[in-house]
Amino acid sequence: MRYMNLVTLALIIIGGLNWLAMGVSGFDVIGAIFGGSGTSVARLAYVVVGLAAIWQLMPGFQSLTMGEVDAERHMHHQ
């Protein structure tokens, strides 16, 4: 679980930096890397980043109900 949390967190950071680049300069880094934002590879990259965000919602919601430290402990012991 810890590995998956680290990978998904890295993907969310990449997605956030892409949004920052879009907001500041209008440049889509992910789209540029994969040949345009409309290509199937770029769209797949967007879906993977979105799924990573959904994955990170689980510990986020758990931290609201059981506290952050207990939620982290629970996620690592599954």
N, CA, C and O atoms as a Maestro MAE file, in Angstrom:
{
 s_m_m2io_version
 :::
 2.0.0
}

f_m_ct {
 s_m_title
 :::
 protein
 m_atom[312] {
  # First column is atom index #
  i_m_mmod_type
  r_m_x_coord
  r_m_y_coord
  r_m_z_coord
  i_m_residue_number
  s_m_chain_name
  s_m_pdb_residue_name
  s_m_pdb_atom_name
  i_m_atomic_number
  :::
  1 25 0.817 -1.196 0.000 1 A "MET " " N  " 7
  2 3 0.000 0.000 0.000 1 A "MET " " CA " 6
  3 2 0.862 1.262 0.000 1 A "MET " " C  " 6
  4 15 0.550 2.236 -0.685 1 A "MET " " O  " 8
  5 25 1.939 1.236 0.766 2 A "ARG " " N  " 7
  6 3 2.779 2.427 0.865 2 A "ARG " " CA " 6
  7 2 3.334 2.808 -0.509 2 A "ARG " " C  " 6
  8 15 3.368 3.986 -0.862 2 A "ARG " " O  " 8
  9 25 3.768 1.808 -1.281 3 A "TYR " " N  " 7
  10 3 4.299 2.073 -2.617 3 A "TYR " " CA " 6
  11 2 3.224 2.724 -3.498 3 A "TYR " " C  " 6
  12 15 3.494 3.686 -4.217 3 A "TYR " " O  " 8
  13 25 2.013 2.187 -3.428 4 A "MET " " N  " 7
  14 3 0.920 2.730 -4.241 4 A "MET " " CA " 6
  15 2 0.610 4.165 -3.825 4 A "MET " " C  " 6
  16 15 0.337 5.009 -4.679 4 A "MET " " O  " 8
  17 25 0.647 4.448 -2.536 5 A "ASN " " N  " 7
  18 3 0.403 5.815 -2.064 5 A "ASN " " CA " 6
  19 2 1.479 6.776 -2.561 5 A "ASN " " C  " 6
  20 15 1.177 7.911 -2.928 5 A "ASN " " O  " 8
  21 25 2.722 6.329 -2.572 6 A "LEU " " N  " 7
  22 3 3.810 7.190 -3.050 6 A "LEU " " CA " 6
  23 2 3.701 7.435 -4.553 6 A "LEU " " C  " 6
  24 15 3.917 8.554 -5.017 6 A "LEU " " O  " 8
  25 25 3.368 6.401 -5.306 7 A "VAL " " N  " 7
  26 3 3.218 6.552 -6.759 7 A "VAL " " CA " 6
  27 2 2.055 7.488 -7.078 7 A "VAL " " C  " 6
  28 15 2.184 8.386 -7.910 7 A "VAL " " O  " 8
  29 25 0.918 7.275 -6.411 8 A "THR " " N  " 7
  30 3 -0.239 8.121 -6.696 8 A "THR " " CA " 6
  31 2 0.008 9.564 -6.255 8 A "THR " " C  " 6
  32 15 -0.441 10.503 -6.912 8 A "THR " " O  " 8
  33 25 0.714 9.734 -5.157 9 A "LEU " " N  " 7
  34 3 1.050 11.090 -4.726 9 A "LEU " " CA " 6
  35 2 1.942 11.775 -5.758 9 A "LEU " " C  " 6
  36 15 1.740 12.950 -6.065 9 A "LEU " " O  " 8
  37 25 2.921 11.056 -6.295 10 A "ALA " " N  " 7
  38 3 3.797 11.629 -7.328 10 A "ALA " " CA " 6
  39 2 2.985 12.008 -8.564 10 A "ALA " " C  " 6
  40 15 3.221 13.060 -9.158 10 A "ALA " " O  " 8
  41 25 2.035 11.167 -8.958 11 A "LEU " " N  " 7
  42 3 1.197 11.471 -10.120 11 A "LEU " " CA " 6
  43 2 0.335 12.706 -9.880 11 A "LEU " " C  " 6
  44 15 0.140 13.517 -10.786 11 A "LEU " " O  " 8
  45 25 -0.176 12.847 -8.670 12 A "ILE " " N  " 7
  46 3 -0.988 14.028 -8.350 12 A "ILE " " CA " 6
  47 2 -0.126 15.293 -8.388 12 A "ILE " " C  " 6
  48 15 -0.580 16.344 -8.840 12 A "ILE " " O  " 8
  49 25 1.100 15.191 -7.918 13 A "ILE " " N  " 7
  50 3 2.002 16.343 -7.964 13 A "ILE " " CA " 6
  51 2 2.297 16.719 -9.418 13 A "ILE " " C  " 6
  52 15 2.296 17.899 -9.769 13 A "ILE " " O  " 8
  53 25 2.548 15.715 -10.262 14 A "ILE " " N  " 7
  54 3 2.776 15.975 -11.686 14 A "ILE " " CA " 6
  55 2 1.552 16.654 -12.297 14 A "ILE " " C  " 6
  56 15 1.683 17.622 -13.046 14 A "ILE " " O  " 8
  57 25 0.367 16.144 -11.977 15 A "GLY " " N  " 7
  58 3 -0.860 16.755 -12.496 15 A "GLY " " CA " 6
  59 2 -1.039 18.180 -12.013 15 A "GLY " " C  " 6
  60 15 -1.460 19.054 -12.771 15 A "GLY " " O  " 8
  61 25 -0.717 18.413 -10.744 16 A "GLY " " N  " 7
  62 3 -0.824 19.771 -10.199 16 A "GLY " " CA " 6
  63 2 0.145 20.734 -10.857 16 A "GLY " " C  " 6
  64 15 -0.198 21.885 -11.128 16 A "GLY " " O  " 8
  65 25 1.359 20.262 -11.115 17 A "LEU " " N  " 7
  66 3 2.332 21.115 -11.804 17 A "LEU " " CA " 6
  67 2 1.896 21.396 -13.234 17 A "LEU " " C  " 6
  68 15 2.145 22.479 -13.763 17 A "LEU " " O  " 8
  69 25 1.248 20.425 -13.857 18 A "ASN " " N  " 7
  70 3 0.716 20.654 -15.201 18 A "ASN " " CA " 6
  71 2 -0.369 21.730 -15.164 18 A "ASN " " C  " 6
  72 15 -0.407 22.607 -16.028 18 A "ASN " " O  " 8
  73 25 -1.249 21.664 -14.164 19 A "TRP " " N  " 7
  74 3 -2.287 22.696 -14.018 19 A "TRP " " CA " 6
  75 2 -1.658 24.064 -13.758 19 A "TRP " " C  " 6
  76 15 -2.145 25.077 -14.261 19 A "TRP " " O  " 8
  77 25 -0.577 24.095 -12.974 20 A "LEU " " N  " 7
  78 3 0.121 25.358 -12.723 20 A "LEU " " CA " 6
  79 2 0.658 25.935 -14.038 20 A "LEU " " C  " 6
  80 15 0.510 27.127 -14.307 20 A "LEU " " O  " 8
  81 25 1.277 25.082 -14.847 21 A "ALA " " N  " 7
  82 3 1.799 25.545 -16.133 21 A "ALA " " CA " 6
  83 2 0.670 26.039 -17.035 21 A "ALA " " C  " 6
  84 15 0.822 27.035 -17.741 21 A "ALA " " O  " 8
  85 25 -0.463 25.335 -17.007 22 A "MET " " N  " 7
  86 3 -1.617 25.764 -17.806 22 A "MET " " CA " 6
  87 2 -2.129 27.122 -17.337 22 A "MET " " C  " 6
  88 15 -2.443 27.990 -18.153 22 A "MET " " O  " 8
  89 25 -2.212 27.300 -16.030 23 A "GLY " " N  " 7
  90 3 -2.738 28.551 -15.496 23 A "GLY " " CA " 6
  91 2 -1.823 29.734 -15.710 23 A "GLY " " C  " 6
  92 15 -2.287 30.843 -15.977 23 A "GLY " " O  " 8
  93 25 -0.528 29.510 -15.596 24 A "VAL " " N  " 7
  94 3 0.432 30.602 -15.711 24 A "VAL " " CA " 6
  95 2 0.727 30.944 -17.170 24 A "VAL " " C  " 6
  96 15 0.766 32.117 -17.542 24 A "VAL " " O  " 8
  97 25 0.935 29.920 -17.990 25 A "SER " " N  " 7
  98 3 1.390 30.195 -19.358 25 A "SER " " CA " 6
  99 2 0.490 29.624 -20.449 25 A "SER " " C  " 6
  100 15 0.703 29.893 -21.631 25 A "SER " " O  " 8
  101 25 -0.512 28.840 -20.063 26 A "GLY " " N  " 7
  102 3 -1.368 28.217 -21.060 26 A "GLY " " CA " 6
  103 2 -0.715 27.038 -21.759 26 A "GLY " " C  " 6
  104 15 -1.208 26.581 -22.790 26 A "GLY " " O  " 8
  105 25 0.401 26.532 -21.206 27 A "PHE " " N  " 7
  106 3 1.155 25.441 -21.822 27 A "PHE " " CA " 6
  107 2 0.816 24.130 -21.117 27 A "PHE " " C  " 6
  108 15 0.962 24.020 -19.900 27 A "PHE " " O  " 8
  109 25 0.370 23.148 -21.877 28 A "ASP " " N  " 7
  110 3 0.027 21.825 -21.360 28 A "ASP " " CA " 6
  111 2 1.239 20.915 -21.499 28 A "ASP " " C  " 6
  112 15 1.513 20.400 -22.583 28 A "ASP " " O  " 8
  113 25 1.960 20.717 -20.406 29 A "VAL " " N  " 7
  114 3 3.195 19.935 -20.426 29 A "VAL " " CA " 6
  115 2 2.902 18.480 -20.805 29 A "VAL " " C  " 6
  116 15 3.587 17.913 -21.655 29 A "VAL " " O  " 8
  117 25 1.898 17.882 -20.183 30 A "ILE " " N  " 7
  118 3 1.563 16.484 -20.475 30 A "ILE " " CA " 6
  119 2 1.160 16.332 -21.941 30 A "ILE " " C  " 6
  120 15 1.591 15.396 -22.614 30 A "ILE " " O  " 8
  121 25 0.341 17.246 -22.426 31 A "GLY " " N  " 7
  122 3 -0.045 17.217 -23.830 31 A "GLY " " CA " 6
  123 2 1.149 17.358 -24.751 31 A "GLY " " C  " 6
  124 15 1.228 16.672 -25.769 31 A "GLY " " O  " 8
  125 25 2.080 18.239 -24.410 32 A "ALA " " N  " 7
  126 3 3.269 18.447 -25.236 32 A "ALA " " CA " 6
  127 2 4.151 17.203 -25.254 32 A "ALA " " C  " 6
  128 15 4.716 16.854 -26.291 32 A "ALA " " O  " 8
  129 25 4.270 16.537 -24.114 33 A "ILE " " N  " 7
  130 3 5.104 15.338 -24.044 33 A "ILE " " CA " 6
  131 2 4.520 14.221 -24.904 33 A "ILE " " C  " 6
  132 15 5.254 13.492 -25.572 33 A "ILE " " O  " 8
  133 25 3.198 14.093 -24.882 34 A "PHE " " N  " 7
  134 3 2.546 12.973 -25.557 34 A "PHE " " CA " 6
  135 2 1.935 13.330 -26.908 34 A "PHE " " C  " 6
  136 15 1.083 12.593 -27.404 34 A "PHE " " O  " 8
  137 25 2.343 14.429 -27.509 35 A "GLY " " N  " 7
  138 3 1.927 14.748 -28.870 35 A "GLY " " CA " 6
  139 2 0.623 15.496 -29.002 35 A "GLY " " C  " 6
  140 15 -0.007 15.445 -30.058 35 A "GLY " " O  " 8
  141 25 0.209 16.171 -27.988 36 A "GLY " " N  " 7
  142 3 -1.033 16.951 -28.037 36 A "GLY " " CA " 6
  143 2 -2.037 16.433 -27.034 36 A "GLY " " C  " 6
  144 15 -2.085 15.238 -26.741 36 A "GLY " " O  " 8
  145 25 -2.844 17.350 -26.505 37 A "SER " " N  " 7
  146 3 -3.770 16.970 -25.433 37 A "SER " " CA " 6
  147 2 -4.896 16.066 -25.910 37 A "SER " " C  " 6
  148 15 -5.556 15.425 -25.092 37 A "SER " " O  " 8
  149 25 -5.128 16.001 -27.214 38 A "GLY " " N  " 7
  150 3 -6.206 15.169 -27.737 38 A "GLY " " CA " 6
  151 2 -5.784 13.762 -28.124 38 A "GLY " " C  " 6
  152 15 -6.626 12.944 -28.493 38 A "GLY " " O  " 8
  153 25 -4.478 13.465 -28.044 39 A "THR " " N  " 7
  154 3 -4.034 12.126 -28.423 39 A "THR " " CA " 6
  155 2 -4.475 11.106 -27.391 39 A "THR " " C  " 6
  156 15 -4.699 11.442 -26.228 39 A "THR " " O  " 8
  157 25 -4.597 9.873 -27.816 40 A "SER " " N  " 7
  158 3 -5.061 8.833 -26.891 40 A "SER " " CA " 6
  159 2 -4.059 8.599 -25.761 40 A "SER " " C  " 6
  160 15 -4.459 8.266 -24.645 40 A "SER " " O  " 8
  161 25 -2.766 8.769 -26.032 41 A "VAL " " N  " 7
  162 3 -1.763 8.578 -24.985 41 A "VAL " " CA " 6
  163 2 -1.868 9.683 -23.938 41 A "VAL " " C  " 6
  164 15 -1.786 9.408 -22.741 41 A "VAL " " O  " 8
  165 25 -2.046 10.915 -24.369 42 A "ALA " " N  " 7
  166 3 -2.197 12.028 -23.424 42 A "ALA " " CA " 6
  167 2 -3.470 11.865 -22.615 42 A "ALA " " C  " 6
  168 15 -3.477 12.098 -21.406 42 A "ALA " " O  " 8
  169 25 -4.543 11.468 -23.275 43 A "ARG " " N  " 7
  170 3 -5.800 11.262 -22.551 43 A "ARG " " CA " 6
  171 2 -5.662 10.153 -21.526 43 A "ARG " " C  " 6
  172 15 -6.220 10.247 -20.432 43 A "ARG " " O  " 8
  173 25 -4.925 9.103 -21.864 44 A "LEU " " N  " 7
  174 3 -4.667 8.027 -20.909 44 A "LEU " " CA " 6
  175 2 -3.879 8.558 -19.716 44 A "LEU " " C  " 6
  176 15 -4.156 8.187 -18.575 44 A "LEU " " O  " 8
  177 25 -2.895 9.425 -19.973 45 A "ALA " " N  " 7
  178 3 -2.114 10.031 -18.890 45 A "ALA " " CA " 6
  179 2 -3.018 10.849 -17.975 45 A "ALA " " C  " 6
  180 15 -2.864 10.800 -16.755 45 A "ALA " " O  " 8
  181 25 -3.962 11.605 -18.547 46 A "TYR " " N  " 7
  182 3 -4.893 12.388 -17.732 46 A "TYR " " CA " 6
  183 2 -5.769 11.466 -16.875 46 A "TYR " " C  " 6
  184 15 -6.036 11.759 -15.710 46 A "TYR " " O  " 8
  185 25 -6.207 10.359 -17.459 47 A "VAL " " N  " 7
  186 3 -7.043 9.399 -16.717 47 A "VAL " " CA " 6
  187 2 -6.250 8.786 -15.569 47 A "VAL " " C  " 6
  188 15 -6.777 8.635 -14.467 47 A "VAL " " O  " 8
  189 25 -4.995 8.432 -15.814 48 A "VAL " " N  " 7
  190 3 -4.162 7.840 -14.761 48 A "VAL " " CA " 6
  191 2 -3.963 8.835 -13.615 48 A "VAL " " C  " 6
  192 15 -4.031 8.453 -12.446 48 A "VAL " " O  " 8
  193 25 -3.719 10.099 -13.938 49 A "VAL " " N  " 7
  194 3 -3.567 11.122 -12.895 49 A "VAL " " CA " 6
  195 2 -4.878 11.294 -12.126 49 A "VAL " " C  " 6
  196 15 -4.864 11.439 -10.904 49 A "VAL " " O  " 8
  197 25 -5.997 11.279 -12.828 50 A "GLY " " N  " 7
  198 3 -7.297 11.377 -12.160 50 A "GLY " " CA " 6
  199 2 -7.577 10.189 -11.256 50 A "GLY " " C  " 6
  200 15 -8.109 10.363 -10.160 50 A "GLY " " O  " 8
  201 25 -7.229 8.987 -11.694 51 A "LEU " " N  " 7
  202 3 -7.404 7.802 -10.852 51 A "LEU " " CA " 6
  203 2 -6.501 7.858 -9.623 51 A "LEU " " C  " 6
  204 15 -6.873 7.394 -8.545 51 A "LEU " " O  " 8
  205 25 -5.315 8.428 -9.798 52 A "ALA " " N  " 7
  206 3 -4.416 8.610 -8.649 52 A "ALA " " CA " 6
  207 2 -5.053 9.536 -7.617 52 A "ALA " " C  " 6
  208 15 -4.933 9.309 -6.414 52 A "ALA " " O  " 8
  209 25 -5.724 10.571 -8.090 53 A "ALA " " N  " 7
  210 3 -6.407 11.491 -7.169 53 A "ALA " " CA " 6
  211 2 -7.530 10.773 -6.426 53 A "ALA " " C  " 6
  212 15 -7.721 10.990 -5.230 53 A "ALA " " O  " 8
  213 25 -8.274 9.917 -7.131 54 A "ILE " " N  " 7
  214 3 -9.334 9.153 -6.477 54 A "ILE " " CA " 6
  215 2 -8.738 8.222 -5.437 54 A "ILE " " C  " 6
  216 15 -9.289 8.087 -4.344 54 A "ILE " " O  " 8
  217 25 -7.617 7.574 -5.756 55 A "TRP " " N  " 7
  218 3 -6.951 6.689 -4.805 55 A "TRP " " CA " 6
  219 2 -6.568 7.462 -3.538 55 A "TRP " " C  " 6
  220 15 -6.720 6.951 -2.428 55 A "TRP " " O  " 8
  221 25 -6.076 8.686 -3.704 56 A "GLN " " N  " 7
  222 3 -5.647 9.487 -2.556 56 A "GLN " " CA " 6
  223 2 -6.812 10.018 -1.737 56 A "GLN " " C  " 6
  224 15 -6.611 10.492 -0.619 56 A "GLN " " O  " 8
  225 25 -8.024 9.947 -2.269 57 A "LEU " " N  " 7
  226 3 -9.192 10.350 -1.480 57 A "LEU " " CA " 6
  227 2 -9.437 9.417 -0.306 57 A "LEU " " C  " 6
  228 15 -9.924 9.850 0.739 57 A "LEU " " O  " 8
  229 25 -9.103 8.134 -0.468 58 A "MET " " N  " 7
  230 3 -9.350 7.156 0.598 58 A "MET " " CA " 6
  231 2 -8.649 7.528 1.904 58 A "MET " " C  " 6
  232 15 -9.314 7.650 2.932 58 A "MET " " O  " 8
  233 25 -7.320 7.714 1.896 59 A "PRO " " N  " 7
  234 3 -6.690 8.112 3.168 59 A "PRO " " CA " 6
  235 2 -7.106 9.512 3.612 59 A "PRO " " C  " 6
  236 15 -7.107 9.813 4.805 59 A "PRO " " O  " 8
  237 25 -7.456 10.358 2.661 60 A "GLY " " N  " 7
  238 3 -7.917 11.698 3.033 60 A "GLY " " CA " 6
  239 2 -9.209 11.654 3.823 60 A "GLY " " C  " 6
  240 15 -9.337 12.326 4.846 60 A "GLY " " O  " 8
  241 25 -10.170 10.865 3.352 61 A "PHE " " N  " 7
  242 3 -11.435 10.728 4.078 61 A "PHE " " CA " 6
  243 2 -11.244 10.006 5.397 61 A "PHE " " C  " 6
  244 15 -11.884 10.344 6.393 61 A "PHE " " O  " 8
  245 25 -10.361 9.003 5.409 62 A "GLN " " N  " 7
  246 3 -10.103 8.288 6.658 62 A "GLN " " CA " 6
  247 2 -9.480 9.202 7.695 62 A "GLN " " C  " 6
  248 15 -9.765 9.074 8.885 62 A "GLN " " O  " 8
  249 25 -8.629 10.128 7.258 63 A "SER " " N  " 7
  250 3 -8.001 11.028 8.220 63 A "SER " " CA " 6
  251 2 -9.022 11.972 8.847 63 A "SER " " C  " 6
  252 15 -8.811 12.467 9.954 63 A "SER " " O  " 8
  253 25 -10.130 12.223 8.143 64 A "LEU " " N  " 7
  254 3 -11.179 13.068 8.716 64 A "LEU " " CA " 6
  255 2 -11.949 12.341 9.818 64 A "LEU " " C  " 6
  256 15 -12.392 12.959 10.786 64 A "LEU " " O  " 8
  257 25 -12.103 11.032 9.666 65 A "THR " " N  " 7
  258 3 -12.900 10.286 10.633 65 A "THR " " CA " 6
  259 2 -12.083 9.687 11.759 65 A "THR " " C  " 6
  260 15 -12.593 9.542 12.870 65 A "THR " " O  " 8
  261 25 -10.825 9.333 11.506 66 A "MET " " N  " 7
  262 3 -10.047 8.660 12.545 66 A "MET " " CA " 6
  263 2 -8.759 9.377 12.919 66 A "MET " " C  " 6
  264 15 -8.000 8.880 13.751 66 A "MET " " O  " 8
  265 25 -8.505 10.501 12.341 67 A "GLY " " N  " 7
  266 3 -7.272 11.225 12.613 67 A "GLY " " CA " 6
  267 2 -6.202 10.835 11.609 67 A "GLY " " C  " 6
  268 15 -6.172 9.699 11.135 67 A "GLY " " O  " 8
  269 25 -5.336 11.762 11.288 68 A "GLU " " N  " 7
  270 3 -4.358 11.551 10.228 68 A "GLU " " CA " 6
  271 2 -3.376 10.432 10.544 68 A "GLU " " C  " 6
  272 15 -3.086 9.605 9.680 68 A "GLU " " O  " 8
  273 25 -2.860 10.395 11.767 69 A "VAL " " N  " 7
  274 3 -1.863 9.379 12.133 69 A "VAL " " CA " 6
  275 2 -2.490 7.992 12.091 69 A "VAL " " C  " 6
  276 15 -1.885 7.063 11.556 69 A "VAL " " O  " 8
  277 25 -3.685 7.833 12.642 70 A "ASP " " N  " 7
  278 3 -4.356 6.538 12.625 70 A "ASP " " CA " 6
  279 2 -4.713 6.117 11.204 70 A "ASP " " C  " 6
  280 15 -4.629 4.932 10.884 70 A "ASP " " O  " 8
  281 25 -5.105 7.047 10.349 71 A "ALA " " N  " 7
  282 3 -5.429 6.734 8.964 71 A "ALA " " CA " 6
  283 2 -4.206 6.237 8.217 71 A "ALA " " C  " 6
  284 15 -4.290 5.273 7.455 71 A "ALA " " O  " 8
  285 25 -3.065 6.890 8.430 72 A "GLU " " N  " 7
  286 3 -1.817 6.441 7.802 72 A "GLU " " CA " 6
  287 2 -1.454 5.052 8.293 72 A "GLU " " C  " 6
  288 15 -1.071 4.194 7.499 72 A "GLU " " O  " 8
  289 25 -1.568 4.826 9.576 73 A "ARG " " N  " 7
  290 3 -1.260 3.512 10.144 73 A "ARG " " CA " 6
  291 2 -2.178 2.453 9.562 73 A "ARG " " C  " 6
  292 15 -1.727 1.351 9.249 73 A "ARG " " O  " 8
  293 25 -3.477 2.770 9.411 74 A "HIS " " N  " 7
  294 3 -4.448 1.837 8.868 74 A "HIS " " CA " 6
  295 2 -4.132 1.505 7.411 74 A "HIS " " C  " 6
  296 15 -4.239 0.346 7.011 74 A "HIS " " O  " 8
  297 25 -3.747 2.492 6.615 75 A "MET " " N  " 7
  298 3 -3.447 2.280 5.208 75 A "MET " " CA " 6
  299 2 -2.211 1.400 5.028 75 A "MET " " C  " 6
  300 15 -2.140 0.635 4.066 75 A "MET " " O  " 8
  301 25 -1.247 1.493 5.923 76 A "HIS " " N  " 7
  302 3 -0.002 0.734 5.782 76 A "HIS " " CA " 6
  303 2 -0.142 -0.697 6.265 76 A "HIS " " C  " 6
  304 15 0.686 -1.543 5.929 76 A "HIS " " O  " 8
  305 25 -1.167 -0.982 7.042 77 A "HIS " " N  " 7
  306 3 -1.337 -2.345 7.569 77 A "HIS " " CA " 6
  307 2 -2.342 -3.173 6.796 77 A "HIS " " C  " 6
  308 15 -2.639 -4.299 7.192 77 A "HIS " " O  " 8
  309 25 -2.862 -2.660 5.730 78 A "GLN " " N  " 7
  310 3 -3.831 -3.442 4.942 78 A "GLN " " CA " 6
  311 2 -3.129 -4.388 4.016 78 A "GLN " " C  " 6
  312 15 -3.780 -5.126 3.276 78 A "GLN " " O  " 8
  :::
 }
 m_bond[311] {
  # First column is bond index #
  i_m_from
  i_m_to
  i_m_order
  :::
  1 1 2 1
  2 2 3 1
  3 3 4 2
  4 3 5 1
  5 5 6 1
  6 6 7 1
  7 7 8 2
  8 7 9 1
  9 9 10 1
  10 10 11 1
  11 11 12 2
  12 11 13 1
  13 13 14 1
  14 14 15 1
  15 15 16 2
  16 15 17 1
  17 17 18 1
  18 18 19 1
  19 19 20 2
  20 19 21 1
  21 21 22 1
  22 22 23 1
  23 23 24 2
  24 23 25 1
  25 25 26 1
  26 26 27 1
  27 27 28 2
  28 27 29 1
  29 29 30 1
  30 30 31 1
  31 31 32 2
  32 31 33 1
  33 33 34 1
  34 34 35 1
  35 35 36 2
  36 35 37 1
  37 37 38 1
  38 38 39 1
  39 39 40 2
  40 39 41 1
  41 41 42 1
  42 42 43 1
  43 43 44 2
  44 43 45 1
  45 45 46 1
  46 46 47 1
  47 47 48 2
  48 47 49 1
  49 49 50 1
  50 50 51 1
  51 51 52 2
  52 51 53 1
  53 53 54 1
  54 54 55 1
  55 55 56 2
  56 55 57 1
  57 57 58 1
  58 58 59 1
  59 59 60 2
  60 59 61 1
  61 61 62 1
  62 62 63 1
  63 63 64 2
  64 63 65 1
  65 65 66 1
  66 66 67 1
  67 67 68 2
  68 67 69 1
  69 69 70 1
  70 70 71 1
  71 71 72 2
  72 71 73 1
  73 73 74 1
  74 74 75 1
  75 75 76 2
  76 75 77 1
  77 77 78 1
  78 78 79 1
  79 79 80 2
  80 79 81 1
  81 81 82 1
  82 82 83 1
  83 83 84 2
  84 83 85 1
  85 85 86 1
  86 86 87 1
  87 87 88 2
  88 87 89 1
  89 89 90 1
  90 90 91 1
  91 91 92 2
  92 91 93 1
  93 93 94 1
  94 94 95 1
  95 95 96 2
  96 95 97 1
  97 97 98 1
  98 98 99 1
  99 99 100 2
  100 99 101 1
  101 101 102 1
  102 102 103 1
  103 103 104 2
  104 103 105 1
  105 105 106 1
  106 106 107 1
  107 107 108 2
  108 107 109 1
  109 109 110 1
  110 110 111 1
  111 111 112 2
  112 111 113 1
  113 113 114 1
  114 114 115 1
  115 115 116 2
  116 115 117 1
  117 117 118 1
  118 118 119 1
  119 119 120 2
  120 119 121 1
  121 121 122 1
  122 122 123 1
  123 123 124 2
  124 123 125 1
  125 125 126 1
  126 126 127 1
  127 127 128 2
  128 127 129 1
  129 129 130 1
  130 130 131 1
  131 131 132 2
  132 131 133 1
  133 133 134 1
  134 134 135 1
  135 135 136 2
  136 135 137 1
  137 137 138 1
  138 138 139 1
  139 139 140 2
  140 139 141 1
  141 141 142 1
  142 142 143 1
  143 143 144 2
  144 143 145 1
  145 145 146 1
  146 146 147 1
  147 147 148 2
  148 147 149 1
  149 149 150 1
  150 150 151 1
  151 151 152 2
  152 151 153 1
  153 153 154 1
  154 154 155 1
  155 155 156 2
  156 155 157 1
  157 157 158 1
  158 158 159 1
  159 159 160 2
  160 159 161 1
  161 161 162 1
  162 162 163 1
  163 163 164 2
  164 163 165 1
  165 165 166 1
  166 166 167 1
  167 167 168 2
  168 167 169 1
  169 169 170 1
  170 170 171 1
  171 171 172 2
  172 171 173 1
  173 173 174 1
  174 174 175 1
  175 175 176 2
  176 175 177 1
  177 177 178 1
  178 178 179 1
  179 179 180 2
  180 179 181 1
  181 181 182 1
  182 182 183 1
  183 183 184 2
  184 183 185 1
  185 185 186 1
  186 186 187 1
  187 187 188 2
  188 187 189 1
  189 189 190 1
  190 190 191 1
  191 191 192 2
  192 191 193 1
  193 193 194 1
  194 194 195 1
  195 195 196 2
  196 195 197 1
  197 197 198 1
  198 198 199 1
  199 199 200 2
  200 199 201 1
  201 201 202 1
  202 202 203 1
  203 203 204 2
  204 203 205 1
  205 205 206 1
  206 206 207 1
  207 207 208 2
  208 207 209 1
  209 209 210 1
  210 210 211 1
  211 211 212 2
  212 211 213 1
  213 213 214 1
  214 214 215 1
  215 215 216 2
  216 215 217 1
  217 217 218 1
  218 218 219 1
  219 219 220 2
  220 219 221 1
  221 221 222 1
  222 222 223 1
  223 223 224 2
  224 223 225 1
  225 225 226 1
  226 226 227 1
  227 227 228 2
  228 227 229 1
  229 229 230 1
  230 230 231 1
  231 231 232 2
  232 231 233 1
  233 233 234 1
  234 234 235 1
  235 235 236 2
  236 235 237 1
  237 237 238 1
  238 238 239 1
  239 239 240 2
  240 239 241 1
  241 241 242 1
  242 242 243 1
  243 243 244 2
  244 243 245 1
  245 245 246 1
  246 246 247 1
  247 247 248 2
  248 247 249 1
  249 249 250 1
  250 250 251 1
  251 251 252 2
  252 251 253 1
  253 253 254 1
  254 254 255 1
  255 255 256 2
  256 255 257 1
  257 257 258 1
  258 258 259 1
  259 259 260 2
  260 259 261 1
  261 261 262 1
  262 262 263 1
  263 263 264 2
  264 263 265 1
  265 265 266 1
  266 266 267 1
  267 267 268 2
  268 267 269 1
  269 269 270 1
  270 270 271 1
  271 271 272 2
  272 271 273 1
  273 273 274 1
  274 274 275 1
  275 275 276 2
  276 275 277 1
  277 277 278 1
  278 278 279 1
  279 279 280 2
  280 279 281 1
  281 281 282 1
  282 282 283 1
  283 283 284 2
  284 283 285 1
  285 285 286 1
  286 286 287 1
  287 287 288 2
  288 287 289 1
  289 289 290 1
  290 290 291 1
  291 291 292 2
  292 291 293 1
  293 293 294 1
  294 294 295 1
  295 295 296 2
  296 295 297 1
  297 297 298 1
  298 298 299 1
  299 299 300 2
  300 299 301 1
  301 301 302 1
  302 302 303 1
  303 303 304 2
  304 303 305 1
  305 305 306 1
  306 306 307 1
  307 307 308 2
  308 307 309 1
  309 309 310 1
  310 310 311 1
  311 311 312 2
  :::
 }
}
